[in-house]
Amino acid sequence: MSVRSKSSKAWLNEHVNDHYVHLAQKDGYRARAAYKLLEINEKDKLIRPGTVLADLGSAPGSWSQVAAQLAGSSGQVFALDILPMDALEGVSFIQGDFR
Ligand SMILES: C[S@@+](CC[C@H](N)C(=O)[O-])C[C@H]1O[C@@H](n2cnc3c(N)ncnc32)[C@H](O)[C@@H]1O
């Protein structure tokens, strides 16, 4: 077995058994990274109801999901990515290079 396929297997195993991957699936988040933003926001309160923000490099969209929830209907979330991203309620997506 090559080093590469060994590490791919290890990555797959870790991913499949990862607690936050399971939680993200259960909670409907597109990636486990959602919990990182929730944790940051718990501490620093960066996003509140009414916040207007841009999510630079947003795909697949888990931070945008969290941001839209936290900003609420009085806030606004603009998501930008060079890749396509499936639509999210409360998020305006712009595809392109944010530079
Ligand atoms: C790690 S992913 C972001 C994951 C996202 N925060 C989430 O929670 O789902 C980084 C993203 O940045 C995008 N990206 C990197 N450089 C970019 C650029 N110059 N313009 C637009 N998108 C960019 C990539 O296409 C990629 O989808």
The ligand as an SDF file (V2000), in Angstrom:
LIG
                    3D

 27 29  0  0  0  0  0  0  0  0999 V2000
  -12.1380   26.0130    3.7720 C   0  0  0  0  0  0  0  0  0  0  0  0
  -13.2290   26.5490    2.5140 S   0  0  0  0  0  0  0  0  0  0  0  0
  -14.4000   27.4950    3.4540 C   0  0  0  0  0  0  0  0  0  0  0  0
  -15.3780   26.6690    4.2620 C   0  0  0  0  0  0  0  0  0  0  0  0
  -16.5010   27.5100    4.8050 C   0  0  0  0  0  0  0  0  0  0  0  0
  -16.0080   28.5040    5.7950 N   0  0  0  0  0  0  0  0  0  0  0  0
  -17.5510   26.6610    5.4730 C   0  0  0  0  0  0  0  0  0  0  0  0
  -17.6770   26.7290    6.7040 O   0  0  0  0  0  0  0  0  0  0  0  0
  -18.2720   25.9330    4.7820 O   0  0  0  0  0  0  0  0  0  0  0  0
  -12.3360   27.8700    1.7060 C   0  0  0  0  0  0  0  0  0  0  0  0
  -13.0610   28.3890    0.4860 C   0  0  0  0  0  0  0  0  0  0  0  0
  -12.3950   29.5820    0.0670 O   0  0  0  0  0  0  0  0  0  0  0  0
  -12.5600   29.6920   -1.3370 C   0  0  0  0  0  0  0  0  0  0  0  0
  -11.6010   30.6870   -1.8570 N   0  0  0  0  0  0  0  0  0  0  0  0
  -10.2530   30.7420   -1.6460 C   0  0  0  0  0  0  0  0  0  0  0  0
   -9.7150   31.8190   -2.2590 N   0  0  0  0  0  0  0  0  0  0  0  0
  -10.7420   32.4740   -2.8590 C   0  0  0  0  0  0  0  0  0  0  0  0
  -10.8340   33.6760   -3.6230 C   0  0  0  0  0  0  0  0  0  0  0  0
   -9.7590   34.4150   -3.9070 N   0  0  0  0  0  0  0  0  0  0  0  0
  -12.0450   34.0650   -4.0750 N   0  0  0  0  0  0  0  0  0  0  0  0
  -13.1530   33.3320   -3.7990 C   0  0  0  0  0  0  0  0  0  0  0  0
  -13.1350   32.1860   -3.0680 N   0  0  0  0  0  0  0  0  0  0  0  0
  -11.9510   31.7610   -2.6000 C   0  0  0  0  0  0  0  0  0  0  0  0
  -12.3490   28.2740   -1.8120 C   0  0  0  0  0  0  0  0  0  0  0  0
  -12.9430   28.0840   -3.0790 O   0  0  0  0  0  0  0  0  0  0  0  0
  -13.0310   27.4540   -0.6970 C   0  0  0  0  0  0  0  0  0  0  0  0
  -14.3340   27.0750   -1.0430 O   0  0  0  0  0  0  0  0  0  0  0  0
  1  2  1  0
  2  3  1  0
  2 10  1  0
  3  4  1  0
  4  5  1  0
  5  6  1  0
  5  7  1  0
  7  8  2  0
  7  9  1  0
 10 11  1  0
 11 12  1  0
 11 26  1  0
 12 13  1  0
 13 14  1  0
 13 24  1  0
 14 15  1  0
 14 23  1  0
 15 16  2  0
 16 17  1  0
 17 18  1  0
 17 23  2  0
 18 19  1  0
 18 20  2  0
 20 21  1  0
 21 22  2  0
 22 23  1  0
 24 25  1  0
 24 26  1  0
 26 27  1  0
M  CHG  2   2   1   9  -1
M  END
$$$$
